[in-house]
């Protein structure tokens, strides 16, 4: 099997493509919208951290461990990693290409299992979320051979 999966992802969604033969068109397998990823922390219901007063009467702000927007992004990357793990365990692909803007790409790579990460054959630091599916190969031609 020489199937290659290409995940084109960003915080606002992802598309999973498949290439069965090098040089052939890509097939869209999944379109995964994630509108929450476009929201800012304040839009996700987050407000300012709470406050406390110590024994000397000094006020202190509680520290948030993670911004709500960062948490939403991390959860989405885990969802995508599970999708890729499922495909790997079902032997649906043998090569994986990850395409995302650099910050999200780092979060996504951290969410991958070691077994799935071992199938990554190319990484492209580009946000192609706005690109039409038919135009994806043109944007990837410099980085990978489809």
C-alpha positions in Angstrom: 0.0 0.0 0.0 1.4 3.4 -0.9 -1.5 5.6 0.3 -0.5 8.9 1.6 -2.7 11.0 3.9 -2.3 14.7 3.9 -3.7 16.6 6.8 -4.2 20.3 6.1 -5.0 21.9 9.5 -5.3 25.1 11.4 -7.1 26.1 14.6 -10.4 26.7 12.7 -10.6 23.4 11.0 -8.9 20.6 9.1 -9.2 18.7 5.9 -7.8 15.2 5.4 -6.8 14.2 1.9 -5.7 10.9 0.4 -3.3 10.3 -2.5 -3.3 6.7 -3.7 -0.6 7.2 -6.3 2.1 9.8 -6.7 1.2 12.4 -9.2 -2.6 11.7 -9.0 -5.3 14.0 -7.7 -6.0 14.2 -4.0 -9.3 12.8 -2.7 -11.0 14.7 0.2 -11.7 12.1 3.0 -12.8 14.4 5.8 -13.7 18.1 6.2 -13.5 18.9 9.9 -14.8 22.3 10.9 -13.7 23.7 14.2 -15.3 27.2 14.6 -14.3 27.4 18.3 -10.7 27.6 17.2 -11.2 31.0 15.7 -12.4 32.5 19.0 -10.3 34.4 21.4 -10.2 33.5 25.1 -12.5 36.4 26.0 -15.1 35.0 23.5 -14.9 31.6 25.1 -16.4 32.8 28.3 -13.1 33.5 30.0 -12.9 36.5 32.3 -10.1 37.9 34.4 -8.6 35.6 36.9 -10.0 35.7 40.4 -8.4 37.5 43.3 -7.4 36.6 46.8 -6.2 38.6 49.8 -3.3 37.3 51.9 -3.0 37.7 55.7 -1.3 41.1 55.2 -4.2 42.5 53.2 -2.4 42.4 49.9 -4.5 41.4 46.9 -3.2 38.8 44.5 -4.6 37.5 41.2 -4.9 33.8 40.7 -2.9 32.5 37.8 -4.6 30.6 35.0 -2.7 27.4 34.0 -3.8 27.7 30.4 -5.6 30.3 28.3 -9.1 29.0 27.2 -8.2 29.5 23.5 -5.0 27.5 23.9 -6.9 24.7 25.6 -9.5 24.6 22.8 -6.6 24.4 20.2 -4.9 21.6 22.2 -8.2 19.6 22.4 -8.7 20.0 18.6 -5.1 18.8 17.9 -5.8 15.7 20.1 -9.0 15.0 18.1 -7.0 15.2 14.9 -4.3 12.9 16.3 -7.0 10.3 17.3 -8.3 10.4 13.7 -4.8 9.8 12.3 -4.2 7.0 14.9 -7.4 5.3 13.8 -6.3 5.4 10.2 -2.9 4.1 11.1 -4.3 1.1 13.1 -6.7 0.3 10.2 -3.7 0.4 7.8 -5.4 3.0 5.6 -2.2 4.9 4.9 1.5 4.3 5.0 2.8 7.9 4.7 1.5 11.0 6.4 2.0 14.7 5.5 1.2 17.4 7.9 0.4 20.9 6.7 -0.2 23.7 9.2 0.9 27.1 10.3 4.0 26.7 12.6 2.4 27.2 16.0 -0.5 24.8 15.4 1.9 22.3 13.7 3.9 22.1 16.9 0.8 21.5 19.0 -0.4 18.8 16.5 3.0 17.0 16.4 3.0 16.9 20.2 -0.4 15.2 20.2 0.6 12.4 17.8 1.4 9.0 19.1 5.0 7.8 18.5 3.7 5.2 16.0 1.8 7.8 14.0 4.6 10.3 14.2 6.9 7.7 12.6 4.8 7.7 9.5 5.2 11.4 8.9 7.2 11.8 5.7 6.9 15.6 5.2 5.9 18.6 7.2 4.9 21.9 5.6 4.8 25.1 7.6 2.0 26.9 5.8 -1.6 27.8 6.6 -3.5 26.4 3.7 -6.9 26.4 5.4 -8.3 29.0 3.0 -7.1 27.2 -0.2 -9.5 25.4 -2.4 -9.0 21.6 -2.3 -8.2 21.5 -6.1 -5.4 24.0 -5.5 -3.7 22.2 -2.6 -1.3 20.2 -4.8 0.1 23.4 -6.3 0.9 24.8 -2.9 2.6 21.6 -1.9 4.6 20.8 -5.0 7.8 22.4 -3.7 7.7 20.5 -0.5 6.4 17.0 -1.4 5.8 14.9 -4.4 2.1 14.0 -4.7 
